[in-house]
Amino acid sequence: MFALCLILTLMLSGSRVEGAQTELVPIIKSVAEQKNDGSYFFAYEGADGSYREEVGIVKRSSNNINTPPTDDHNDDDDDGNDETELEISGVYRYIDSNGQRVEVSYVADKNGFVPVGTNIAKEISEAARQSAES
């Protein structure tokens, strides 16, 4: 029993920061869609001007383009002939502690993650883009 009280006391005391207040931000817009193939879209916006939107698209490519389908072929089966990859693009924004609007857009795919934003040095975005292209 003592150990349980000690753990609870430590958890509660560790979760409080003196003088800090957590203000909940109401969500004024929220949308989410999921497709059967795994593709998706979501977006939400907070009353404080924060925003996030993301699209994920599943792309399929066949390894055996010249192989004709057989009678027992079912597109829902994972027969090892299809490769899938997920391409993601999105944007998010928020107001930082200095009152400045921060906005970042990004693309992520099999080649890597490429962010571009008001708080990201252009050299970093360019290096990420070059790395993803090679």
N, C-alpha and C positions, 0 to 999 in steps of 0.2 A: 504494500500500500504506500509506503514511504517513497519507493522508487517512482510510482505512478504520479504522486503529488510533485515530486522533484521534476520529473519530465514535463508535466503540465506547466509548472511555474517557469521553467526555462523557456518553453515554447511561447508562453504568453509574454514574458519579459523581453524576449528576443524579437517579437513581432512589432513592438512599439518603439517609435523614435520620438524622443521628447520634442515637442513643439511642431512636429510634422502632422499635417492633416491630409487625409486622403479624400479628395472630392470626386464623387462619381460623376461621370459625364454621360448625359442622356444620349442614346442613339436615336437620331432623327430619320435615318434611312438605313435599311438593311435588305439586301437581296442575295439569294443564293440559288444556284441551279447546278444540278449534277446530271450528266448524261450516262446512259448505259455503257458507253465505251470508255468511261473514265474521265472524259473531258468535263470541265467545270467552269463556273464563273461565280464570283462573289464580289460584293461591294458593300461598304457601310460608311456612314458619315456621322460624326459626333457633333453635338451642339456647339462645341468649342472650335469648330472648323477643321478638325482632324478628319482624314478621309483615307480609305484604302480600297483598291480595286485590283482584282487579279483574274486572269483567264488562263486556263490550262487546256491545251489541245493535245489529244492523243493522236499521233500519226502512225499509220501502219505502212510498211513496205514489205512486199513479198520477196522472199529469197529465190523462189522458183517461179519466175514470171512465165517461163515457157512451158511449165508443167500443166497440162490440162487437168481440170477438176475431175475427180472420179464420182461415181454414183453415190458412194458412201461418204463423200466429203460434206462436212457441215461447217459453215462459217463460224459457229460458236465454239468449235473444238479448238484446242490448242495443239495443233499438229506439228509445231516446231518450224513451220514454213514462214510464219509471219514474224517480223520484228516490229516492236512498238517503241516509240519514244515519246516523251512528254515535253512539249514546248510551253513555257510559261512566260507571260508578260504581265506587268502590273505597274501600279503607281501608288505611292502613299504620300501624305502630307500632314504636317502638324505645325503648331506654333511652338518654338523653342523657349527656353527660360529667359531669353533676352527679348522676347516678343517678335522675333523674326520668323517669317514663314519658311519652312523647310519642305522641299518637294523632291522626291526621288522616283525615277522611273527605272525599270529594270527588265531585262530579258534573261531567261535561263533555259538552256537546252543541253543536249549531249556534249556541247563544246565548252560549257561553263556559264558563269554568272556575270552579266555586264550591267552595272549600275551607272546611272547618270543622274546627277542631282545638284541642287543648289549648295549642298554642304559637302560635296565630293569633288576633290581636285580634278580638273580636266585631264591631268596626266594619268591619274588612276583609272578613270573611265576609258581613256584611250588605250592604256596598257591592257586592260581587261578585254576590250574589244579586239585588239590585235591577237591576244592569246586565244580567244574563242575562234577567231578566223583561221588560225594556223592548225 
